[in-house]
Amino acid sequence: MGGHSWFGNLSRINGYYEHQISPFQQNLFKGVFSTGAPKFAFRIGRQSLFILPPLAFYYFLGDWAVKQNNYYHTKAYLKTQEGGADH
């Protein structure tokens, strides 16, 4: 009959099918919270030193650029010497 090993064991006895689930399929998420989550947090923590400083730098750079752009489009800027009426 040659069933698939990934599905478990199938057997036919006089028109009666018996299904058995593999132990690997029963314990699909075994160890996710006990070993997987701490390892994931540890690896993210190690990589944060490489990711957070550039991320913070570009966030504050973008924030500064948006504020400058908004300031350049206000009357307060036009009243200054830099943004005078000669532009």
C-alpha positions as CSV (number, residue, x, y, z in Angstrom):
1,M,0.0,0.0,0.0
2,G,2.9,2.4,0.7
3,G,1.5,5.2,2.7
4,H,3.3,8.5,3.3
5,S,5.6,8.5,6.3
6,W,4.8,12.2,7.0
7,F,1.1,11.4,7.6
8,G,1.7,8.7,10.2
9,N,0.8,5.0,9.9
10,L,-2.2,4.0,8.0
11,S,-3.5,0.4,8.0
12,R,-6.6,-1.2,6.4
13,I,-8.3,-4.1,8.2
14,N,-11.4,-5.4,6.4
15,G,-12.6,-2.0,5.2
16,Y,-11.8,-0.2,8.5
17,Y,-9.2,2.5,8.3
18,E,-7.1,3.4,11.4
19,H,-5.2,6.6,11.5
20,Q,-2.3,7.3,13.8
21,I,-0.7,10.8,14.1
22,S,3.1,11.0,14.3
23,P,4.5,12.2,17.6
24,F,6.3,15.0,15.7
25,Q,2.9,16.3,14.5
26,Q,1.4,16.1,18.0
27,N,4.2,18.3,19.5
28,L,4.3,21.0,16.8
29,F,5.1,23.9,19.1
30,K,7.0,22.0,21.8
31,G,9.8,24.1,23.2
32,V,8.7,27.4,21.5
33,F,8.2,29.2,24.8
34,S,10.7,27.3,27.0
35,T,13.7,27.5,24.6
36,G,12.7,29.3,21.4
37,A,11.6,32.6,22.9
38,P,14.6,33.1,25.1
39,K,17.0,32.3,22.3
40,F,15.1,34.7,20.0
41,A,15.2,37.5,22.6
42,F,18.9,36.9,23.2
43,R,19.8,37.1,19.5
44,I,17.7,40.2,19.0
45,G,19.4,41.8,22.0
46,R,22.8,41.1,20.5
47,Q,21.9,42.6,17.1
48,S,20.2,45.7,18.7
49,L,23.6,47.3,19.2
50,F,24.0,47.3,15.4
51,I,20.5,48.3,14.6
52,L,19.3,50.8,17.2
53,P,22.0,53.6,16.8
54,P,21.5,54.0,13.0
55,L,17.8,53.7,13.4
56,A,17.7,56.4,16.1
57,F,20.0,58.7,14.1
58,Y,17.9,58.5,10.9
59,Y,14.7,58.9,12.9
60,F,15.9,62.1,14.5
61,L,17.3,63.3,11.2
62,G,14.0,62.8,9.5
63,D,12.1,64.4,12.3
64,W,14.4,67.5,12.2
65,A,14.0,67.7,8.4
66,V,10.2,67.6,8.6
67,K,10.3,70.4,11.3
68,Q,12.6,72.5,9.2
69,N,10.4,72.0,6.1
70,N,7.4,73.0,8.0
71,Y,9.2,76.1,9.4
72,Y,10.3,77.2,5.9
73,H,6.6,77.2,4.9
74,T,5.5,79.6,7.7
75,K,5.2,83.3,7.9
76,A,7.7,83.3,10.8
77,Y,10.4,82.2,8.4
78,L,9.3,84.8,5.8
79,K,9.6,87.6,8.4
80,T,13.3,86.7,9.1
81,Q,16.2,88.1,7.2
82,E,16.9,84.8,5.5
83,G,13.4,84.4,4.2
84,G,12.9,88.0,3.3
85,A,10.7,89.3,0.4
86,D,13.7,89.3,-2.0
87,H,13.5,85.6,-2.5
